[in-house]
Amino acid sequence: MYKFNQKTRKEEDYEPPVEDGYYPIYCDNMDKKINCAQCGKEITFGEGYTSREIYSGPWGHMVCVDCMEKEMEREREYEKRSDS
């Protein structure tokens, strides 16, 4: 996995928070239990959002709503700084 660092604007190697967690990019079963790629919290695939920061190849891993809000806040914060 890789994580896009909003501050440096570069990708970094990333180790997910739960060592034996399940972090699919795609799943047919929306009720399948997975882990949030940011915080490790257990959610269902259908509850997840595609991360804007954590990915493998061209696709993002799933994150919970709280982590998605934090990702979007970081993105807005660093976009403002780069516009100044």
The first five atom37 places (N, CA, C, CB, O) and aatype in JSON, in Angstrom:
{
  "aatype": [12, 18, 11, 13, 2, 5, 11, 16, 1, 11, 6, 6, 3, 18, 6, 14, 14, 19, 6, 3, 7, 18, 18, 14, 9, 18, 4, 3, 2, 12, 3, 11, 11, 9, 2, 4, 0, 5, 4, 7, 11, 6, 9, 16, 13, 7, 6, 7, 18, 16, 15, 1, 6, 9, 18, 15, 7, 14, 17, 7, 8, 12, 19, 4, 19, 3, 4, 12, 6, 11, 6, 12, 6, 1, 6, 1, 6, 18, 6, 11, 1, 15, 3, 15],
  "atom_mask": [
    [1, 1, 1, 1, 1],
    [1, 1, 1, 1, 1],
    [1, 1, 1, 1, 1],
    [1, 1, 1, 1, 1],
    [1, 1, 1, 1, 1],
    [1, 1, 1, 1, 1],
    [1, 1, 1, 1, 1],
    [1, 1, 1, 1, 1],
    [1, 1, 1, 1, 1],
    [1, 1, 1, 1, 1],
    [1, 1, 1, 1, 1],
    [1, 1, 1, 1, 1],
    [1, 1, 1, 1, 1],
    [1, 1, 1, 1, 1],
    [1, 1, 1, 1, 1],
    [1, 1, 1, 1, 1],
    [1, 1, 1, 1, 1],
    [1, 1, 1, 1, 1],
    [1, 1, 1, 1, 1],
    [1, 1, 1, 1, 1],
    [1, 1, 1, 0, 1],
    [1, 1, 1, 1, 1],
    [1, 1, 1, 1, 1],
    [1, 1, 1, 1, 1],
    [1, 1, 1, 1, 1],
    [1, 1, 1, 1, 1],
    [1, 1, 1, 1, 1],
    [1, 1, 1, 1, 1],
    [1, 1, 1, 1, 1],
    [1, 1, 1, 1, 1],
    [1, 1, 1, 1, 1],
    [1, 1, 1, 1, 1],
    [1, 1, 1, 1, 1],
    [1, 1, 1, 1, 1],
    [1, 1, 1, 1, 1],
    [1, 1, 1, 1, 1],
    [1, 1, 1, 1, 1],
    [1, 1, 1, 1, 1],
    [1, 1, 1, 1, 1],
    [1, 1, 1, 0, 1],
    [1, 1, 1, 1, 1],
    [1, 1, 1, 1, 1],
    [1, 1, 1, 1, 1],
    [1, 1, 1, 1, 1],
    [1, 1, 1, 1, 1],
    [1, 1, 1, 0, 1],
    [1, 1, 1, 1, 1],
    [1, 1, 1, 0, 1],
    [1, 1, 1, 1, 1],
    [1, 1, 1, 1, 1],
    [1, 1, 1, 1, 1],
    [1, 1, 1, 1, 1],
    [1, 1, 1, 1, 1],
    [1, 1, 1, 1, 1],
    [1, 1, 1, 1, 1],
    [1, 1, 1, 1, 1],
    [1, 1, 1, 0, 1],
    [1, 1, 1, 1, 1],
    [1, 1, 1, 1, 1],
    [1, 1, 1, 0, 1],
    [1, 1, 1, 1, 1],
    [1, 1, 1, 1, 1],
    [1, 1, 1, 1, 1],
    [1, 1, 1, 1, 1],
    [1, 1, 1, 1, 1],
    [1, 1, 1, 1, 1],
    [1, 1, 1, 1, 1],
    [1, 1, 1, 1, 1],
    [1, 1, 1, 1, 1],
    [1, 1, 1, 1, 1],
    [1, 1, 1, 1, 1],
    [1, 1, 1, 1, 1],
    [1, 1, 1, 1, 1],
    [1, 1, 1, 1, 1],
    [1, 1, 1, 1, 1],
    [1, 1, 1, 1, 1],
    [1, 1, 1, 1, 1],
    [1, 1, 1, 1, 1],
    [1, 1, 1, 1, 1],
    [1, 1, 1, 1, 1],
    [1, 1, 1, 1, 1],
    [1, 1, 1, 1, 1],
    [1, 1, 1, 1, 1],
    [1, 1, 1, 1, 1]
  ],
  "atom_positions": [
    [[0.84, -1.17, 0.0], [0.0, 0.0, 0.0], [0.89, 1.24, 0.0], [-0.95, -0.01, 1.21], [2.03, 1.24, 0.45]],
    [[0.3, 2.3, -0.53], [0.97, 3.59, -0.54], [0.03, 4.63, 0.06], [1.4, 3.99, -1.98], [-1.19, 4.47, 0.04]],
    [[0.61, 5.7, 0.59], [-0.19, 6.8, 1.11], [0.33, 8.1, 0.52], [-0.14, 6.84, 2.67], [1.54, 8.36, 0.53]],
    [[-0.59, 8.91, 0.01], [-0.24, 10.22, -0.52], [-0.15, 11.19, 0.64], [-1.27, 10.7, -1.6], [-1.13, 11.39, 1.36]],
    [[1.0, 11.8, 0.82], [1.22, 12.76, 1.89], [0.83, 14.14, 1.36], [2.71, 12.75, 2.38], [1.49, 14.68, 0.48]],
    [[-0.26, 14.7, 1.9], [-0.76, 15.99, 1.42], [0.26, 17.11, 1.62], [-2.07, 16.34, 2.14], [0.37, 18.01, 0.79]],
    [[1.0, 17.05, 2.71], [1.96, 18.11, 3.02], [3.13, 18.14, 2.04], [2.49, 17.93, 4.44], [3.48, 19.2, 1.53]],
    [[3.73, 16.97, 1.78], [4.89, 16.92, 0.9], [4.5, 16.73, -0.57], [5.8, 15.8, 1.32], [5.31, 16.93, -1.47]],
    [[3.22, 16.34, -0.79], [2.69, 16.07, -2.14], [3.41, 14.89, -2.8], [2.82, 17.32, -3.02], [3.58, 14.85, -4.02]],
    [[3.84, 13.91, -1.96], [4.53, 12.73, -2.46], [3.9, 11.48, -1.88], [6.03, 12.79, -2.12], [3.29, 11.51, -0.82]],
    [[4.07, 10.36, -2.6], [3.57, 9.08, -2.07], [4.65, 8.44, -1.21], [3.16, 8.12, -3.23], [5.84, 8.57, -1.46]],
    [[4.17, 7.72, -0.18], [5.06, 7.04, 0.75], [4.57, 5.61, 0.92], [5.12, 7.78, 2.12], [3.38, 5.34, 0.77]],
    [[5.47, 4.7, 1.23], [5.06, 3.34, 1.58], [4.17, 3.44, 2.81], [6.3, 2.41, 1.85], [4.38, 4.3, 3.67]],
    [[3.17, 2.55, 2.91], [2.22, 2.61, 4.01], [1.9, 1.23, 4.54], [0.94, 3.31, 3.56], [1.61, 0.31, 3.78]],
    [[1.96, 1.09, 5.85], [1.57, -0.14, 6.54], [0.22, 0.12, 7.19], [2.65, -0.58, 7.61], [0.08, 1.06, 7.97]],
    [[-0.79, -0.7, 6.89], [-2.11, -0.48, 7.49], [-2.08, -0.68, 9.0], [-3.14, -1.42, 6.86], [-1.19, -1.35, 9.53]],
    [[-3.06, -0.09, 9.71], [-3.04, -0.09, 11.17], [-3.26, -1.44, 11.85], [-4.06, 0.84, 11.66], [-2.75, -1.65, 12.95]],
    [[-3.99, -2.34, 11.24], [-4.24, -3.66, 11.83], [-3.48, -4.68, 11.0], [-5.8, -4.0, 11.88], [-3.79, -4.9, 9.82]],
    [[-2.48, -5.31, 11.6], [-1.58, -6.2, 10.86], [-2.31, -7.3, 10.09], [-0.61, -6.84, 11.8], [-1.97, -7.57, 8.94]],
    [[-3.3, -7.92, 10.7], [-4.02, -9.0, 10.02], [-5.4, -8.54, 9.54], [-4.16, -10.21, 10.95], [-6.31, -9.36, 9.39]],
    [[-5.54, -7.24, 9.31], [-6.82, -6.68, 8.85], [-7.11, -7.04, 7.39], [0.0, 0.0, 0.0], [-6.26, -7.58, 6.68]],
    [[-8.33, -6.73, 6.98], [-8.77, -7.01, 5.61], [-9.04, -5.68, 4.93], [-10.05, -7.93, 5.59], [-9.92, -4.93, 5.36]],
    [[-8.3, -5.38, 3.87], [-8.33, -4.08, 3.19], [-8.56, -4.23, 1.69], [-7.02, -3.34, 3.44], [-7.68, -3.89, 0.9]],
    [[-9.71, -4.73, 1.28], [-9.94, -4.92, -0.15], [-10.17, -3.6, -0.88], [-11.13, -5.84, -0.37], [-10.6, -2.6, -0.28]],
    [[-9.89, -3.61, -2.15], [-10.19, -2.46, -3.01], [-11.57, -2.66, -3.64], [-9.1, -2.27, -4.12], [-12.29, -1.7, -3.9]],
    [[-11.91, -3.92, -3.87], [-13.19, -4.27, -4.5], [-13.81, -5.46, -3.77], [-13.01, -4.58, -6.01], [-13.1, -6.36, -3.32]],
    [[-15.13, -5.45, -3.67], [-15.83, -6.56, -3.03], [-17.26, -6.62, -3.58], [-15.84, -6.41, -1.47], [-17.93, -5.6, -3.66]],
    [[-17.72, -7.82, -3.95], [-19.1, -8.0, -4.44], [-20.13, -7.9, -3.32], [-19.23, -9.34, -5.14], [-21.29, -7.57, -3.57]],
    [[-19.71, -8.19, -2.1], [-20.62, -8.26, -0.97], [-20.52, -6.97, -0.14], [-20.3, -9.49, -0.09], [-19.53, -6.76, 0.56]],
    [[-21.53, -6.12, -0.23], [-21.51, -4.85, 0.5], [-21.58, -5.03, 2.01], [-22.65, -3.98, 0.03], [-21.28, -4.09, 2.75]],
    [[-21.99, -6.22, 2.48], [-22.07, -6.49, 3.92], [-20.81, -7.15, 4.48], [-23.26, -7.38, 4.19], [-20.74, -7.44, 5.67]],
    [[-19.81, -7.37, 3.63], [-18.55, -8.0, 4.05], [-17.82, -7.09, 5.04], [-17.64, -8.31, 2.82], [-17.67, -5.89, 4.79]],
    [[-17.39, -7.66, 6.15], [-16.64, -6.9, 7.15], [-15.22, -6.67, 6.66], [-16.62, -7.64, 8.52], [-14.54, -7.61, 6.24]],
    [[-14.79, -5.42, 6.72], [-13.43, -5.04, 6.32], [-12.89, -4.1, 7.39], [-13.42, -4.36, 4.9], [-13.58, -3.78, 8.36]],
    [[-11.66, -3.66, 7.21], [-11.06, -2.68, 8.11], [-10.82, -1.38, 7.35], [-9.75, -3.22, 8.72], [-10.45, -1.38, 6.18]],
    [[-11.03, -0.28, 8.05], [-10.7, 1.03, 7.5], [-9.18, 1.08, 7.29], [-11.18, 2.2, 8.44], [-8.42, 0.73, 8.2]],
    [[-8.76, 1.5, 6.12], [-7.33, 1.53, 5.81], [-6.58, 2.62, 6.57], [-7.13, 1.73, 4.32], [-5.35, 2.57, 6.67]],
    [[-7.3, 3.6, 7.11], [-6.65, 4.67, 7.9], [-6.55, 4.31, 9.37], [-7.41, 5.98, 7.75], [-5.47, 4.35, 9.94]],
    [[-7.7, 3.95, 10.0], [-7.71, 3.76, 11.45], [-7.85, 2.31, 11.89], [-8.83, 4.56, 12.05], [-7.62, 1.99, 13.05]],
    [[-8.22, 1.41, 10.98], [-8.35, 0.0, 11.3], [-9.72, -0.41, 11.82], [0.0, 0.0, 0.0], [-9.98, -1.59, 12.01]],
    [[-10.6, 0.56, 12.05], [-11.94, 0.26, 12.56], [-12.66, -0.72, 11.63], [-12.77, 1.55, 12.71], [-12.53, -0.63, 10.41]],
    [[-13.42, -1.65, 12.22], [-14.18, -2.6, 11.4], [-15.46, -1.94, 10.89], [-14.51, -3.88, 12.21], [-16.23, -1.37, 11.67]],
    [[-15.67, -2.02, 9.59], [-16.85, -1.49, 8.92], [-17.29, -2.51, 7.88], [-16.57, -0.08, 8.27], [-16.58, -3.49, 7.64]],
    [[-18.43, -2.3, 7.27], [-18.78, -3.13, 6.12], [-18.26, -2.43, 4.87], [-20.34, -3.37, 6.03], [-18.06, -1.22, 4.86]],
    [[-18.04, -3.21, 3.82], [-17.55, -2.63, 2.58], [-18.49, -1.52, 2.09], [-17.39, -3.72, 1.5], [-18.04, -0.48, 1.61]],
    [[-19.8, -1.75, 2.21], [-20.78, -0.77, 1.77], [-20.78, 0.52, 2.55], [0.0, 0.0, 0.0], [-21.25, 1.55, 2.05]],
    [[-20.27, 0.5, 3.78], [-20.17, 1.71, 4.6], [-18.93, 2.54, 4.24], [-20.14, 1.35, 6.08], [-18.83, 3.7, 4.61]],
    [[-18.0, 1.92, 3.52], [-16.71, 2.55, 3.25], [-16.75, 3.56, 2.13], [0.0, 0.0, 0.0], [-17.66, 3.58, 1.3]],
    [[-15.73, 4.39, 2.12], [-15.5, 5.39, 1.07], [-14.13, 5.13, 0.47], [-15.6, 6.85, 1.64], [-13.22, 4.68, 1.17]],
    [[-13.97, 5.39, -0.8], [-12.68, 5.19, -1.45], [-11.71, 6.27, -0.97], [-12.82, 5.22, -2.99], [-11.94, 7.46, -1.17]],
    [[-10.63, 5.84, -0.35], [-9.64, 6.76, 0.18], [-9.03, 7.62, -0.91], [-8.55, 6.0, 0.91], [-8.8, 7.16, -2.03]],
    [[-8.77, 8.87, -0.57], [-8.1, 9.8, -1.48], [-6.6, 9.79, -1.21], [-8.68, 11.22, -1.33], [-5.84, 10.46, -1.91]],
    [[-6.17, 9.04, -0.18], [-4.77, 9.03, 0.21], [-4.13, 7.64, 0.19], [-4.63, 9.61, 1.59], [-2.94, 7.53, -0.13]],
    [[-4.87, 6.6, 0.51], [-4.29, 5.25, 0.63], [-4.73, 4.4, -0.55], [-4.71, 4.58, 1.97], [-5.93, 4.26, -0.81]],
    [[-3.77, 3.83, -1.25], [-4.09, 3.1, -2.47], [-3.06, 2.03, -2.78], [-4.2, 4.05, -3.63], [-1.96, 2.0, -2.22]],
    [[-3.44, 1.16, -3.68], [-2.55, 0.17, -4.28], [-2.81, 0.25, -5.77], [-2.8, -1.3, -3.7], [-3.95, 0.07, -6.22]],
    [[-1.78, 0.5, -6.54], [-2.01, 0.72, -7.97], [-2.85, 1.97, -8.14], [0.0, 0.0, 0.0], [-2.69, 2.93, -7.39]],
    [[-3.75, 1.98, -9.1], [-4.55, 3.19, -9.34], [-5.8, 3.31, -8.46], [-4.96, 3.23, -10.77], [-6.52, 4.3, -8.57]],
    [[-6.08, 2.33, -7.61], [-7.33, 2.32, -6.85], [-7.1, 2.56, -5.37], [-8.04, 1.01, -7.04], [-6.12, 2.1, -4.79]],
    [[-8.04, 3.29, -4.77], [-7.99, 3.58, -3.34], [-8.59, 2.46, -2.51], [0.0, 0.0, 0.0], [-9.49, 1.75, -2.96]],
    [[-8.08, 2.3, -1.31], [-8.64, 1.36, -0.34], [-9.81, 2.04, 0.36], [-7.56, 0.88, 0.69], [-9.98, 3.25, 0.26]],
    [[-10.61, 1.26, 1.07], [-11.79, 1.79, 1.73], [-11.44, 2.35, 3.11], [-12.86, 0.7, 1.86], [-10.61, 1.8, 3.84]],
    [[-12.1, 3.48, 3.44], [-11.95, 4.11, 4.74], [-13.32, 4.4, 5.32], [-11.11, 5.4, 4.64], [-14.31, 4.48, 4.59]],
    [[-13.39, 4.57, 6.64], [-14.65, 4.89, 7.3], [-14.99, 6.37, 7.07], [-14.57, 4.58, 8.83], [-14.15, 7.14, 6.6]],
    [[-16.21, 6.75, 7.39], [-16.66, 8.12, 7.16], [-15.82, 9.13, 7.94], [-18.14, 8.26, 7.56], [-15.51, 10.2, 7.42]],
    [[-15.43, 8.81, 9.18], [-14.62, 9.74, 9.96], [-13.27, 10.0, 9.31], [-14.42, 9.2, 11.38], [-12.81, 11.14, 9.23]],
    [[-12.64, 8.94, 8.84], [-11.33, 9.09, 8.18], [-11.46, 9.81, 6.84], [-10.67, 7.72, 7.98], [-10.57, 10.57, 6.46]],
    [[-12.56, 9.57, 6.12], [-12.77, 10.28, 4.86], [-12.89, 11.78, 5.11], [-14.04, 9.75, 4.13], [-12.33, 12.59, 4.37]],
    [[-13.62, 12.15, 6.16], [-13.75, 13.57, 6.49], [-12.39, 14.18, 6.81], [-14.71, 13.75, 7.68], [-12.11, 15.31, 6.4]],
    [[-11.55, 13.44, 7.54], [-10.21, 13.93, 7.87], [-9.34, 14.06, 6.61], [-9.53, 13.0, 8.88], [-8.59, 15.02, 6.47]],
    [[-9.45, 13.09, 5.7], [-8.69, 13.15, 4.44], [-9.1, 14.39, 3.65], [-8.93, 11.87, 3.6], [-8.25, 15.12, 3.13]],
    [[-10.4, 14.63, 3.57], [-10.89, 15.78, 2.8], [-10.47, 17.09, 3.45], [-12.42, 15.73, 2.68], [-10.16, 18.06, 2.76]],
    [[-10.46, 17.13, 4.77], [-10.0, 18.33, 5.49], [-8.53, 18.6, 5.21], [-10.24, 18.17, 7.01], [-8.14, 19.74, 4.95]],
    [[-7.7, 17.54, 5.26], [-6.27, 17.71, 4.94], [-6.09, 18.2, 3.51], [-5.51, 16.38, 5.14], [-5.27, 19.08, 3.24]],
    [[-6.86, 17.63, 2.6], [-6.75, 18.04, 1.19], [-7.1, 19.52, 1.03], [-7.68, 17.17, 0.31], [-6.4, 20.26, 0.34]],
    [[-8.19, 19.95, 1.66], [-8.59, 21.37, 1.57], [-7.53, 22.27, 2.2], [-9.95, 21.6, 2.27], [-7.2, 23.32, 1.65]],
    [[-6.99, 21.84, 3.34], [-5.98, 22.63, 4.04], [-4.74, 22.86, 3.17], [-5.58, 21.95, 5.34], [-4.26, 23.99, 3.05]],
    [[-4.24, 21.8, 2.56], [-3.02, 21.93, 1.76], [-3.27, 22.54, 0.39], [-2.37, 20.59, 1.6], [-2.35, 23.1, -0.2]],
    [[-4.49, 22.45, -0.13], [-4.83, 23.16, -1.37], [-4.82, 24.66, -1.13], [-6.22, 22.7, -1.91], [-4.34, 25.42, -1.96]],
    [[-5.35, 25.09, 0.02], [-5.34, 26.51, 0.38], [-3.92, 27.04, 0.47], [-6.08, 26.75, 1.71], [-3.61, 28.12, -0.02]],
    [[-3.04, 26.25, 1.11], [-1.64, 26.67, 1.27], [-0.94, 26.79, -0.06], [-0.89, 25.69, 2.17], [-0.13, 27.69, -0.26]],
    [[-1.24, 25.88, -0.99], [-0.56, 25.93, -2.29], [-1.11, 27.04, -3.18], [-0.7, 24.59, -3.0], [-0.44, 27.48, -4.11]],
    [[-2.34, 27.5, -2.88], [-2.91, 28.61, -3.65], [-2.36, 29.96, -3.2], [-4.41, 28.61, -3.53], [-2.47, 30.95, -3.93]],
    [[-1.79, 30.01, -2.01], [-1.3, 31.29, -1.44], [0.0, 31.71, -2.05], [-1.12, 31.19, 0.07], [0.55, 32.76, -1.69]]
  ]
}
